């Protein structure tokens, strides 16, 4: 059965351009196919729609009515097509939540590239170290670093996050470099309210050690923890991706480099797998691509 929307387009073009030949050229179809669509239109209407002569085409009364209906049909079809195209074009405001360390070390360096690739998307960035409620907090996507996830959570794993112990060079010059994990118990350590807390677990070549640490600062903001470590306040456990630039530039020095810490993962969390908005999918894919290219997310 011939497509009625295409038939309507052929009819409109034929009326506007004055001939089926001109309509066929405008629509990129053959003259024979255009004639078939026009014949089908008259079959569906059950009456003649066009009066043809050697010089011109004219509309019958039924053709006048059909012209109005065809315009409405094509406008509706084009509107649906426009909406479908818009749905597949990343656009609108995207509400994103992530910890301060991720925002500072990962998102901000990517922000310009994302804006250039998706100019119709704006990010409403919510910086928080707490676990957000996607529905209650109206969050489209949350980036979270964790060792485990609730099975009910919908998430995509983006990469591995290694952790390191590090401290400012001036602090280590004063207190000395610890030679083993047990010494950490008597040294100033900065602790984080989520990962590890006051119990740090370190694995060596032949054993795993759990050590209780303490010091001058405990905080629920990892970015403040990092700044305090750079300022020489104590030894901190930090994600490798955030500590690496500071270690390269000499602001931080790795402590106990022969000992490893439990691995974590970076996840993108979102509310539903069904009808995932195009902008949300674009953001997650963009971050995933960047994480996959960065070797620090595979380094412990």
Backbone torsions as a table, in degrees:
resi	resn	phi	psi	omega
1	UNK	NA	135.4	-178.0
2	UNK	-70.4	146.8	-179.6
3	UNK	-69.9	122.4	-175.7
4	UNK	-72.1	-29.2	177.8
5	UNK	-69.1	-42.9	176.5
6	UNK	-63.8	-39.6	178.0
7	UNK	-60.5	-40.8	178.1
8	UNK	-63.6	-39.9	178.1
9	UNK	-64.0	-42.1	179.1
10	UNK	-62.2	-43.2	179.8
11	UNK	-62.0	-46.7	179.1
12	UNK	-60.6	-47.4	-178.4
13	UNK	-64.6	-36.7	179.7
14	UNK	-64.2	-44.0	179.6
15	UNK	-65.8	-45.4	-175.6
16	UNK	-70.3	-34.7	-175.5
17	UNK	-97.4	-11.9	173.4
18	UNK	90.1	-2.2	178.2
19	UNK	-161.4	154.6	177.2
20	UNK	-68.8	-31.3	179.1
21	UNK	-63.8	-46.7	179.3
22	UNK	-65.4	-37.0	178.2
23	UNK	-64.7	-42.1	179.9
24	UNK	-62.1	-43.2	179.0
25	UNK	-63.0	-42.2	-178.5
26	UNK	-65.8	-34.2	-176.8
27	UNK	-94.6	-5.4	178.1
28	UNK	73.2	32.9	177.0
29	UNK	-123.8	172.4	-178.5
30	UNK	-79.2	159.6	177.1
31	UNK	-62.1	-38.3	-179.6
32	UNK	-64.8	-41.1	-179.9
33	UNK	-67.3	-39.6	177.2
34	UNK	-60.2	-41.7	179.0
35	UNK	-64.0	-37.8	178.3
36	UNK	-63.5	-41.3	179.4
37	UNK	-65.2	-40.6	179.2
38	UNK	-65.7	-39.9	177.6
39	UNK	-65.1	-39.5	178.5
40	UNK	-64.4	-38.4	177.7
41	UNK	-58.6	-44.8	-179.3
42	UNK	-69.9	-32.9	175.5
43	UNK	-64.2	-43.4	-179.9
44	UNK	-66.3	-38.3	-179.2
45	UNK	-75.9	-23.1	-179.3
46	UNK	74.3	20.1	-179.6
47	UNK	-162.0	167.2	179.2
48	UNK	-75.3	134.3	-179.8
49	UNK	-104.6	-29.3	-177.0
50	UNK	-124.3	137.1	169.7
51	UNK	-99.7	121.5	-176.1
52	UNK	-106.1	138.7	172.3
53	UNK	-136.9	175.6	-178.9
54	UNK	-67.2	-23.9	-175.8
55	UNK	-101.8	-33.9	-173.3
56	UNK	-156.4	166.4	172.5
57	UNK	-107.5	145.6	173.9
58	UNK	-137.3	156.4	-177.4
59	UNK	-92.0	138.2	170.2
60	UNK	-77.6	168.9	175.1
61	UNK	-55.3	-41.1	177.0
62	UNK	-65.6	-34.3	178.0
63	UNK	-66.2	-36.7	177.2
64	UNK	-60.5	-44.3	178.6
65	UNK	-66.5	-40.8	179.8
66	UNK	-64.0	-35.1	179.5
67	UNK	-61.1	-44.7	178.6
68	UNK	-61.7	-46.6	-178.2
69	UNK	-65.9	-37.9	-180.0
70	UNK	-66.0	-39.1	177.2
71	UNK	-62.1	-43.7	178.1
72	UNK	-61.6	-43.5	-178.4
73	UNK	-62.7	-45.0	-179.3
74	UNK	-67.3	-39.1	177.8
75	UNK	-62.1	-41.6	178.3
76	UNK	-64.8	-45.0	180.0
77	UNK	-61.5	-42.7	179.5
78	UNK	-66.6	-36.7	179.2
79	UNK	-64.6	-43.2	178.2
80	UNK	-63.5	-41.9	179.1
81	UNK	-62.6	-41.0	178.8
82	UNK	-63.0	-42.4	179.1
83	UNK	-64.4	-40.9	179.3
84	UNK	-64.0	-41.9	178.3
85	UNK	-64.3	-40.7	179.3
86	UNK	-64.5	-37.3	-179.7
87	UNK	-64.7	-27.1	179.7
88	UNK	-94.4	2.9	177.5
89	UNK	-106.2	117.2	179.2
90	UNK	-57.0	122.6	-178.4
91	UNK	-160.3	164.3	177.8
92	UNK	94.9	-178.4	-179.9
93	UNK	-89.9	132.6	-179.6
94	UNK	-114.9	120.3	-178.0
95	UNK	-93.6	114.1	-172.8
96	UNK	-121.3	137.6	177.4
97	UNK	-120.0	141.6	177.7
98	UNK	-164.4	159.1	176.2
99	UNK	-66.0	158.2	-178.7
100	UNK	-59.7	-38.7	179.8
101	UNK	-62.0	-42.2	177.8
102	UNK	-65.8	-42.5	179.6
103	UNK	-60.8	-42.9	-175.8
104	UNK	-75.0	-45.8	-171.7
105	UNK	-92.0	-25.6	-174.5
106	UNK	-113.9	-55.0	-172.9
107	UNK	-68.8	-49.8	-175.4
108	UNK	-58.3	-41.4	176.1
109	UNK	-63.9	-21.9	-179.8
110	UNK	-94.5	-12.7	-169.9
111	UNK	-59.8	-42.6	-178.2
112	UNK	-66.1	-42.9	178.6
113	UNK	-62.6	-38.9	178.1
114	UNK	-65.8	-43.6	-179.6
115	UNK	-62.9	-36.8	179.8
116	UNK	-70.9	-37.2	-179.3
117	UNK	-76.6	-35.4	-176.9
118	UNK	-126.1	73.3	-174.1
119	UNK	-66.0	-15.4	-178.0
120	UNK	-95.1	5.8	178.3
121	UNK	-109.7	132.1	173.0
122	UNK	-115.1	142.6	-177.5
123	UNK	-102.5	125.7	169.7
124	UNK	-100.5	97.5	-171.8
125	UNK	-88.8	121.9	176.4
126	UNK	-106.3	109.5	-176.7
127	UNK	-94.8	115.6	-179.4
128	UNK	-158.8	143.1	176.1
129	UNK	-89.7	-8.5	-179.3
130	UNK	-78.7	161.2	176.1
131	UNK	-79.0	117.8	-175.3
132	UNK	-86.8	154.8	171.1
133	UNK	-95.3	111.2	-173.3
134	UNK	-57.8	-41.0	-177.0
135	UNK	-76.8	-51.8	-176.3
136	UNK	-64.5	-38.5	-178.2
137	UNK	-88.6	1.4	179.0
138	UNK	56.3	48.0	-179.3
139	UNK	-100.0	129.6	177.9
140	UNK	-78.3	-42.0	178.8
141	UNK	-149.7	137.9	179.0
142	UNK	-121.1	132.2	173.4
143	UNK	-96.7	126.7	-175.6
144	UNK	-136.4	138.3	174.7
145	UNK	-102.8	123.7	-178.0
146	UNK	-159.7	164.4	176.5
147	UNK	-89.9	-32.0	-177.9
148	UNK	-139.2	155.0	176.6
149	UNK	-127.6	147.7	172.0
150	UNK	-63.0	137.8	-178.2
151	UNK	-63.4	-22.7	-179.0
152	UNK	-77.6	-13.3	-177.6
153	UNK	-78.9	137.7	174.7
154	UNK	-92.7	118.9	-172.8
155	UNK	-148.4	156.3	172.3
156	UNK	-122.1	124.2	178.8
157	UNK	-75.8	125.3	-176.0
158	UNK	-99.7	-27.5	-178.6
159	UNK	174.7	171.7	178.5
160	UNK	-90.5	139.5	179.4
161	UNK	-119.9	110.6	175.4
162	UNK	-86.2	157.3	178.3
163	UNK	-121.0	153.2	178.7
164	UNK	-136.9	153.7	169.3
165	UNK	-95.2	134.0	-178.7
166	UNK	-151.8	163.2	-179.0
167	UNK	-156.3	164.0	178.3
168	UNK	-71.1	144.5	179.5
169	UNK	-56.1	-39.6	-178.5
170	UNK	-63.6	-39.4	178.9
171	UNK	-64.0	-45.9	-178.8
172	UNK	-66.4	-29.7	175.9
173	UNK	-65.9	-30.6	-179.3
174	UNK	-82.9	-43.9	-172.7
175	UNK	-99.9	-13.3	-178.0
176	UNK	85.4	158.3	177.6
177	UNK	-82.7	126.9	176.1
178	UNK	-65.1	142.4	179.4
179	UNK	-94.3	-12.8	179.1
180	UNK	-157.1	163.3	-177.0
181	UNK	-59.0	-34.6	-176.2
182	UNK	-59.7	-29.7	-178.5
183	UNK	-68.5	-18.7	-178.6
184	UNK	-63.1	-26.9	-177.6
185	UNK	-62.2	-24.8	-178.3
186	UNK	-106.5	8.0	-178.7
187	UNK	-111.1	156.8	179.3
188	UNK	-70.6	115.8	-179.6
189	UNK	-120.9	144.5	179.1
190	UNK	-102.2	125.9	-173.4
191	UNK	-114.3	152.1	-175.5
192	UNK	-109.8	140.7	-174.4
193	UNK	-68.4	-10.3	-177.8
194	UNK	-113.0	-77.9	-173.2
195	UNK	-75.2	119.9	174.9
196	UNK	82.3	-44.3	-176.3
197	UNK	59.8	-130.0	-179.9
198	UNK	-93.3	-0.7	177.6
199	UNK	-111.0	113.5	178.5
200	UNK	-104.3	135.7	179.9
201	UNK	-112.8	120.8	-179.3
202	UNK	-122.8	138.6	-179.9
203	UNK	-114.3	130.6	178.3
204	UNK	-113.0	-168.2	-177.6
205	UNK	-61.2	-33.6	-173.7
206	UNK	-130.7	4.0	179.3
207	UNK	-162.4	162.9	174.3
208	UNK	-117.1	133.8	-175.1
209	UNK	-120.0	133.6	172.0
210	UNK	-106.5	125.6	-177.3
211	UNK	-130.4	135.0	177.1
212	UNK	-87.1	124.6	-176.3
213	UNK	-120.2	163.7	177.1
214	UNK	-161.8	173.0	-179.4
215	UNK	174.1	-159.6	-172.0
216	UNK	-77.6	-11.6	-174.8
217	UNK	-149.2	133.9	169.0
218	UNK	-128.6	132.2	-175.9
219	UNK	-144.2	157.3	175.2
220	UNK	-98.3	8.3	179.0
221	UNK	-116.0	108.0	-176.0
222	UNK	-64.6	-32.0	179.6
223	UNK	-65.3	-38.4	176.1
224	UNK	-67.3	-35.7	177.5
225	UNK	-60.5	-44.6	179.4
226	UNK	-63.9	-43.5	180.0
227	UNK	-64.4	-37.6	178.0
228	UNK	-65.7	-37.7	178.0
229	UNK	-65.6	-44.1	178.6
230	UNK	-62.3	-33.9	179.3
231	UNK	-76.0	-3.9	176.1
232	UNK	89.2	17.7	-176.7
233	UNK	-77.5	-28.8	-179.3
234	UNK	177.8	-178.1	176.8
235	UNK	-86.0	135.1	-177.1
236	UNK	-127.6	150.7	170.3
237	UNK	-96.4	117.5	-175.2
238	UNK	-130.0	152.4	173.0
239	UNK	-61.5	140.2	-177.4
240	UNK	-60.1	-35.2	-176.7
241	UNK	-64.8	-30.9	-179.5
242	UNK	-89.1	-30.9	-178.6
243	UNK	-79.8	-29.3	-173.0
244	UNK	-54.2	-49.5	-179.8
245	UNK	-60.4	-36.2	-179.4
246	UNK	-73.2	-31.4	175.8
247	UNK	-71.7	-38.3	178.2
248	UNK	-62.9	-39.2	-178.1
249	UNK	-87.1	-0.4	173.7
250	UNK	86.8	5.5	178.9
251	UNK	-78.1	-23.9	176.8
252	UNK	-130.6	151.6	177.2
253	UNK	-125.4	138.3	180.0
254	UNK	-72.3	138.5	179.7
255	UNK	-108.1	136.8	-178.8
256	UNK	50.2	59.3	-175.8
257	UNK	-65.4	-17.5	179.6
258	UNK	-85.4	-2.4	179.9
259	UNK	-111.5	139.7	-178.0
260	UNK	-108.4	157.4	-179.9
261	UNK	-112.1	157.3	-179.7
262	UNK	-55.8	140.2	-179.3
263	UNK	-79.5	150.9	176.2
264	UNK	-124.8	173.4	177.5
265	UNK	-131.9	151.5	174.7
266	UNK	-100.1	126.6	-178.8
267	UNK	-122.5	151.0	166.7
268	UNK	-106.1	122.4	-178.5
269	UNK	-108.2	139.5	178.1
270	UNK	-146.6	165.2	-166.2
271	UNK	-79.2	-31.3	-173.9
272	UNK	-152.9	141.7	175.6
273	UNK	-77.7	-26.5	-176.6
274	UNK	-82.6	136.5	176.9
275	UNK	54.7	43.5	178.4
276	UNK	-63.1	122.2	-178.6
277	UNK	-55.7	145.6	-176.6
278	UNK	-60.2	-39.2	-179.4
279	UNK	-65.9	-38.4	177.8
280	UNK	-63.7	-46.3	179.4
281	UNK	-62.3	-40.9	-180.0
282	UNK	-63.7	-41.9	-179.8
283	UNK	-64.0	-47.4	-178.7
284	UNK	-62.4	-44.4	179.7
285	UNK	-63.7	-39.9	-179.1
286	UNK	-63.2	-47.5	179.0
287	UNK	-65.0	-41.0	180.0
288	UNK	-60.6	-41.4	178.6
289	UNK	-62.7	-42.9	-179.6
290	UNK	-66.3	-41.5	179.5
291	UNK	-63.7	-41.2	-178.6
292	UNK	-63.8	-27.8	-179.8
293	UNK	-83.8	-15.0	-172.4
294	UNK	-96.6	112.1	-177.0
295	UNK	-65.3	-19.7	-177.5
296	UNK	-65.3	-21.6	178.4
297	UNK	-82.5	0.9	173.7
298	UNK	-118.6	15.2	-175.1
299	UNK	-115.9	133.0	179.8
300	UNK	-99.8	NA	NA
